[in-house]
Amino acid sequence: MVYQIKKLKILTEAVAKTIYTELRANFDRERLQDGNVILVIDDISREVKQYLISMKVQSLSKQDVLKLAGQFDETEDRAKVLRIVYEEFRREYSSRIP
């Protein structure tokens, strides 16, 4: 299982196709075909989420990850998840700054 963090809001199928092309360049074909790629993103429309599912790419919004982290009983586990998400989003945002 692999993931990629994106700061984008994906609201159209055209943007989703561009992201999918990038995923194909970043990850091997088998991972994509087996559905082992997860896209973590700021926001995504329901229609685009369905489009990506049809391409065997799962997506989680930042809010989904925060809800998931809230379900951990142990504070340390919750902190680990949130730290990873924070670091990955920070790195993605920093890479977009010229």
TADACOR-V740358 format. One record per residue. RES is the residue in one small letter. SS is DSSP state (A for helix, B for strand, O for the rest). PSI is psi as a letter, one per 20 degrees, with the letter a starting at -180 (NA if undefined). OMEGA is omega in degrees with one decimal (999 if undefined). Layout:
RES_SS_PSI_OMEGA ; RES_SS_PSI_OMEGA
This chain:
m_O_p_176.6 ; v_B_r_178.2 ; y_B_r_173.2 ; q_B_p_179.6 ; i_B_p_176.4 ; k_B_q_179.6 ; k_B_i_-172.9 ; l_B_r_165.6 ; k_B_p_-179.1 ; i_B_o_-176.5 ; l_O_i_-178.8 ; t_O_q_179.0 ; e_A_h_178.8 ; a_A_g_178.1 ; v_A_h_179.0 ; a_A_h_178.2 ; k_A_h_177.5 ; t_A_g_178.6 ; i_A_g_-179.8 ; y_A_g_177.1 ; t_A_g_177.7 ; e_A_g_178.5 ; l_A_g_178.2 ; r_A_h_178.9 ; a_A_h_-175.3 ; n_A_h_-174.3 ; f_O_q_-178.2 ; d_O_q_-174.4 ; r_A_h_-178.8 ; e_A_g_179.5 ; r_A_g_178.9 ; l_A_g_-178.2 ; q_A_h_-179.9 ; d_O_i_-179.5 ; g_O_k_-177.1 ; n_O_k_177.6 ; v_B_p_177.8 ; i_B_p_177.5 ; l_B_p_176.4 ; v_B_p_-167.6 ; i_B_q_178.4 ; d_B_g_-176.2 ; d_B_q_-178.3 ; i_B_p_178.7 ; s_O_q_-178.8 ; r_A_g_-179.2 ; e_A_g_-179.3 ; v_A_h_177.0 ; k_A_g_178.1 ; q_A_g_177.7 ; y_A_g_-179.4 ; l_A_h_177.2 ; i_A_g_178.4 ; s_A_h_176.7 ; m_O_j_178.7 ; k_O_k_175.2 ; v_B_p_176.4 ; q_B_q_177.6 ; s_B_q_175.5 ; l_B_p_174.4 ; s_B_r_177.9 ; k_A_h_178.3 ; q_A_h_177.4 ; d_A_g_-179.6 ; v_A_g_178.8 ; l_A_h_176.2 ; k_A_g_179.2 ; l_A_g_179.4 ; a_A_h_179.3 ; g_A_i_-179.2 ; q_O_i_176.7 ; f_O_p_179.5 ; d_O_h_-177.0 ; e_O_p_179.5 ; t_A_h_-178.8 ; e_A_g_178.5 ; d_A_g_178.9 ; r_A_g_179.8 ; a_A_h_178.5 ; k_A_g_-179.9 ; v_A_g_-177.8 ; l_A_h_178.3 ; r_A_g_179.1 ; i_A_g_180.0 ; v_A_g_179.2 ; y_A_g_-177.8 ; e_A_g_-178.9 ; e_A_g_177.9 ; f_A_h_177.9 ; r_A_g_179.3 ; r_A_g_179.3 ; e_A_g_178.7 ; y_A_h_-179.7 ; s_A_h_-179.1 ; s_A_i_-179.6 ; r_O_i_-179.2 ; i_O_p_-178.4 ; p_O_NA_999
